Amino acid sequence: MKEIRIHARAGQGAITTALLLGTAAFIGGKYALAFPHFGAERMGAPMNAFVRLSDQVIRLRSQVYEPDYLIVLDPSLMRGFDVFEGFRPGGVAIINHHEKVQCPKPIQNIKVFTVPGNDIATEVLGRPIGNTTILGAFAAATNEFGLESLQQAILERFSGEVAKKNAEAARRGYEYIKKGV
């Protein structure tokens, strides 16, 4: 089983990110469980979402404390929180940022990818909501599911022009990683 922890602020699409990630993995033939964690929050408050992926039925329902993968939708959270807490050796982190970011503590064999998700989203969507771009990058960096599965999940979740633009943002995030690897 692979576990993913998503760090974001309320209103940045973390719940949608988790749902799309789980749906894409399901389309790709895996079992998936996606759920958020937040209290009585307000827009902009820090929050998490979690996803588990497996080849078998998932029965574990707790939060993710030792993730294999990290997605950070808002890099400002890295100043006040240890987003790398519990991060497993050999893990992959995708951080939505236009500058290179490093893990502040030594963890064996991790890969940290920074992707200008908000910049790409602004170009494609006209808004700096980079979650689908970051999901494209996640697909490329982890190979947990293919770009086609992600785009299908996006087309099922959204409709019309919004769906097409988000699928394009995902493609650009995917290509950003593939070109840089």
N, C-alpha and C positions, 0 to 999 in steps of 0.2 A: 504494500500500500504506500502511496505517495501522499504527503500532506502539504498543503499550501496555506500560507497566511498572507492576507492582503491588508496592507496598512493604507488608510486614506482618511480624509475628513468627510463628514456627512455632507452629501450633495455632490460628491465627485464621482459617483457611479460605482462604488465598491460592491454593493449588492448586485447590481447588474453585471459587474465583472465576474463575480463568483458564479452567478447563474449561467452566464455565457460560457465560462470555462468548463463548468460541469456538463452543460449541454453538448459542447464540442467534444468532450471526452466520451460522453455517452454515444454520440453519433459515430465516433471512432471505435466503438466496441467495448468501452470500459464501463464499469459501475462508477457512479459519481454521487457525492453528497456535498451540497453547498448550503451554507447558512451564515447569517450575519451575527455580530455581537455588538450591541450598543444598548445604552440605557435610555433614559428620557433625554435625548440629545437635541441639540439645536444645530442648525446649518453651520458647518465649519468645525464642529467638534471632532476630535480624533475618534476613530472607530476602526473595527476590524471586521473582516469577513474571512471565512474559512472554506476550504474545499478539500475533499479527500477523493483520490482516484485509486481504483483497484481492478484487478481481473476477477475478483470475487465479491460477493455481497458484502457491503459495509455495514457493520452493526455498531461501531464506535460512534458515539454522539457528543463527545466532549469537545471543548475548544482544542485548537492545535497549539501545542506548547513547544514541540520540537519539529519545526517544518523542514521539509526537504527543499521546498521552493518558497521564495519570498517575492511578493509584488508590492512595491511601494509607489502609490499613485501620487503622493505629495511628499517631496523630499524634505520639506521643512519639518516634518515629523521626526526626522533623524537628529534634529537638534535637541529635542526634549524627551525622546524615547529611545530605548535600545531596541530598534527594530530587528537587530540580529540576535536577540536573546533566544537561546535554545536552538539556533540554526545548526543543522546537522552538517558534519564534515561531508564534502562532496556535493553540497547543495548549489543551487543556482538562484541568484537574486536578479530581478529585473527592476530597475529604478527609473522612474519617469523624471528625467533631468537632462538638461542640455550640456552639462559638464560632467566629466568623469568623476565617479564617486567610488570610494574604497570602503571596505569593511574596516571599522575602527579597532577591531581586535583580531588576533590570529585564530583562524579556523582553517583546518586542513582542507586543501583541494577544493575550495569554493570558487565559483565563477560569479563575478558581478558585472552585469551589463547595464550600461546607462543608455537610455533611449529618449530622444527629445519628443516624447509622446504628445505633449501639449502643443508644441510647435507644429508637428505634423497634422494634428487634429485641427488646428486653426487654419492651416492651408486647405485641408480637405472638407472639413465640416463648417468652418467659419466660427468655431467656438473652441476654447482650450480645454476640452474634455477628452483626455488622452487614453481613456481606458481600453477602447477597442484597438488602438495602436499598440498599447502595451501587451494586450493579449496576442496580437500577431507576433510580437517579439518573443513572448513566452513560448508560443508554438514552435518557433524557429530554434530557440535556445534549448528546449527540453525534449523535443520530439515526442511529447506525450500524446499529441494528436496533430493532424495535418492542417494546413491552411484551409483546405476545402471544408473540413468539418467545422472549423471556426466560422468561416463565411456562411455556411448553411445555418449554423446556430444564430448568427446575426440576422440573416434573412427571415428566420422564424420569429425572432423576438421583435424586430422592427418592421416597418412597412415603407413602401414607396422610396422616395429619394433619400430619406434618412437611412434606410437599410442599405442602399447602394453605397452611400458615402461612408458609412461605418465599415462595410466590407472592404472598401478601398483603403480606409485608414488601417485596417488590420493587415492588408496586403503590404502596405508601406512599412509597417512595423516589422513584419516578417522579413521583408527584403533588407531592411536596415541591419538586422542581425546577420543574415546570410552573407551580405556583402562584407561585413566587418569581421567575420569568423575566419 
